[in-house]
Amino acid sequence: MKSLLFIAGLLMASTQVVAKNSIETIIEKYNVKHCHSELKAMAGDIIGSKKHRLLVSNQTNKNELETLLVTGVLEYKDRQSHITFSMSHSAGHCEVAYKESFAVKNPCIVVREEVFKKWLFKGKLNDETHVFAHKRDENFVGYMTSTKDGSYCLVSRQKKTS
């Protein structure tokens, strides 16, 4: 009976670790010296309690320049998305950015109403790609690109601090 309780406790602990935002673990493991609060805040807003997996793709720490590039997968109820967080610190200035991309099995006109309904239309990059900006945050930009047959829509969102 004690061994069952011990195993149950381990399972509960491992579930809680998965729910923790792993950007904090990366900051500690890679000894990131700058932009902690900005990076944690952005990752917290984007990831929240969603299941995710992050991987450090690149890190630079030379004199007054520090950069970090983290890529990963974020799971929603109905899809997965690719995410990238980047951090740059130079001359006392921090810039943190995020980009997320996912495909939706619907035409972009439907996705427009679901994802970007309250966003402002900014323009077109070509006949298939439309650009939107969040109405309360001009640093939050979205893109929709329709496939050739119109059955899927590639969605990308990006945000940066300034």
Buried (B, 14 or more C-beta within 10 A) or exposed (E): EEEEEEEEEEEEEEEEEEEEBBBBEBBEEEEBEBBBEBBBEBBEEBBEEEEBEBEBEEBEBEEEEBBBBBBBEBEEEEEBBBBBBBBBBEEEEBBBBBBBBBBBEBBBEEBBEEBBEEBEEBEEEEEBBBBBBBEEEEEBBBBBBBBEEEEBBBBBBBBBBE
